[in-house]
Structures are given as C-alpha cells and as structure tokens.
Amino acid sequence: MKRRLALFALTFGLLMAADVVVAQTPTPASPQSTSPNNRVLRKQDRAECTKQAAQQSIAKRNQAEFIRKCMADRQGERRAAAKKKSSERREKAAQDWVAYVGERDQHQRELREEQAAKWAACNRQADAQELRKAERKRFITKCVVP
C-alpha cells in the first residue's frame, strides 16, 4: 500500500512539474515571420509609392502594378546599397589581413636573420678556438642559446 501511494505521489509530482515546464517554455517564432524592420520598411515604401501614384495621376486600374514596381525598385536600391556596403567591408577586412600577414612575415624574417647572425658569430668563435666536433657542437649550442 505504501509503495502504491509513493508511486502515485511520484507520478503526480512529475506530471505537475511537466505542466510547469511546458507552461514556461516560450513558443518558437515561425521561421517565415518577417522582422519588424522589414515590415516597417514595406509600409513606408507602400505609402511613398501610393503618394507618387497620386502625384503622377496614375489611373486606378494601373495603380497596383505601379505600386508593385515602385516598391520592388525601392527594395532593389536598398539591397544594392547593402551589397555594396558588405563588399566594402569584405575588401577592408582583406586589406587588413594582408597588412597583418605582411607585418607578421617581416617580423619572422627579422627573427630568422638575427638567429642566422648569432649562429654565424658563434661559428666564427668556434673556428677561432679550433674546437673539435663534439666540443664545437656544445660550444655553439651554449653560445646561441643564452
């Protein structure tokens, strides 16, 4: 009897916790919903194109087509501007990368030149001391690595 009561209490507790979790989870936004910015831009485009249609005295039967074309043109201009801005950003990033790589390569080249100069100086010292092979190797290693 105690086991049944404990099992019932455990099951009831889990069900209540599941309800709380389900109640707290946010509903996912639909993937096809547009952002408020796009919606606002479309409304502005429509208002501007409608105003242009009225100024140009476009006939009612041709207004829908005129507004559609006008809105498409405005959207195309925005996309072209965004594309241009994006390409400028990419070009700047590429230039920055080339500059960075050039500086890095120059630094590495200088380090290699310094290392080669150290080795040459140590070799000259070893030659002057007329050291044998094993002694020469130890001397150069100690000389190059301070």
VENDAGI-V693585 format. One record per helix or strand of 3 or more residues. SS is the DSSP state (alpha for helix, beta for strand). FROM is the first residue (numbers start at 0). LEN is the number of residues. If there is no record, write none. Layout:
ss | from | len
SS | FROM | LEN
SS | FROM | LEN
//
This chain:
ss | from | len
alpha | 1 | 23
alpha | 35 | 20
alpha | 59 | 70
alpha | 132 | 12
//
